[in-house]
């Protein structure tokens, strides 16, 4: 039982492909948004660690634990 290829069959197949592509596009956009959020969080944490490092160096110098 082979199906005859008709315009209707081609249309339905293309419609399913289009629907699948729409789902994948939405998933891709959501992933990019989440990645952007993670990048912002990483940058914030990195700045905080840098400030902690600077403060620790200042404390060490004040306590004469390292050479100035």
N, C-alpha and C positions, 0 to 999 in steps of 0.2 A: 504494500500500500504506500505508494509514493504520493506526497502532496504536490499538487500542481502549484507552481509559483505564480501567484497573481499579484496584481497591484495592491489588493487589500492585504495580502500576507506581507508584502514588502512594507506597506504603511505601518502595520502593527509591529513589525520587527523594529523599524526605525523609531517608532514611538516608545517602545520599551528601552531601546538604547538611549534615547533622549532622557527618559525618566531616570535611568541608571546614572547617566552623566550628571544630571541635576543633583542627585544624592551625593555623588562623589565630589562635586564642586562645593556643595554646602559643607561637607566634611572637611575639605581642604581649607576653606575659609575659617572654619572654627579652629582648626589646628593652627593656622597662622596667627589667629587672635590669641590663642593660649600661649604660643611660643613668644609672642611679643610681651605678654604679661610676665612670663618667666624671665625674659631678658631684663625687664624693668626691675623685678625683684632681685635678680643677681647683681645688677648695678647698685642698687640700694644697699645690699649686704656688703658688697665690695667697699663702698664708701665708708660704711660703719666700721669695717675691719681696719681700714686705713687710719681712721680717726683713733681707734683704740690703740693701734701701733704707735702713733705719734704721742698719745698720752702716756703710754708705758715708757717710751724713751725719755719723756720729760720727767717722769717720776724717778726713773733710774738715775738720771743726771742729778736731780735734787738730792737724792740719797747717797750720791757719790758711789754708786754701784758700777759705773762705767766711766771711762775717761771722757772728758768733755771735748 
